[in-house]
Amino acid sequence: MINKPDVRSKILGELVKLSNNLGKIDYHLAIIGEGNTSAKVETKDVAGSFFIKASGTQLATVTGNDFIEVYFEPIVQLINMENPNAEEINYIFEKAKVDKKNRANPSVETLLHAICLNLEGVNFVGHTHPTAINRLTCSKSFPENLKGRIYPDEIILLGKESVFIPYTDPGVKLAQKAKKEIEIFLDKHGERPKSIYIQNHGFIALGSTPTEVENITLTANKAAEIRFGALLAGGINTLPKDIVTHISKRPDEKYRQNLFKK
Ligand SMILES: [Zn+2]
């Protein structure tokens, strides 16, 4: 069922606010045209649609006019194609547009967002290139120094573990690789990821609300600062697995976790 227009514009308004926040200069998460955001318009299956940032726009200054609504179905078909060329990709992007008159191009990472938004409970996705995180995604040790959890709020906001994606060409190939890595994560952990690190590239936050996406991104960036400092101070001391599991199940932490989504 298609959401009523007022629901649609509310989602778009929330997405614009999230994007502007992620683009704040003092957050150091994205500059110029870096990063992209999306939001699910319908809450059902692939028959639905989502808003995605248009290519070449800036997170810090985007407005509602800088987002394109696209159907999931053609985009998902594109992910299943072996090696689509630029012409085929453009054709499918045009086919996917809800408003065919919209001349803007959806972000090159539209497919990556479709993969994330198709996961249960994911309504908003934020992809950024945070300075502190990329210190570690661009280091020789990737993903070692981002693995595990180092303090309670990192567990609460980012989940017990993250997905790590080796460097992959942005676009179709990256989306295909992300899909595979997320499936492996789901099999291993029995729950969907909240945080994804991409080697030599950046970060993805998957949230049920725009606030959760912002909180996940800020926590991941702060944790990366701490990890970098810990490396300089002798090495990262990750919490033992039983403590991570304990914290993730504590009722008072579950309570806090829900508050952080509002
Ligand atoms: Zn990127």
Boltz pocket constraint, residues with backbone or C-beta under 6 A from the ligand:
constraints:
  - pocket:
      binder: B
      contacts: [[A, 35], [A, 127], [A, 128], [A, 129], [A, 201], [A, 202]]
      max_distance: 6.0
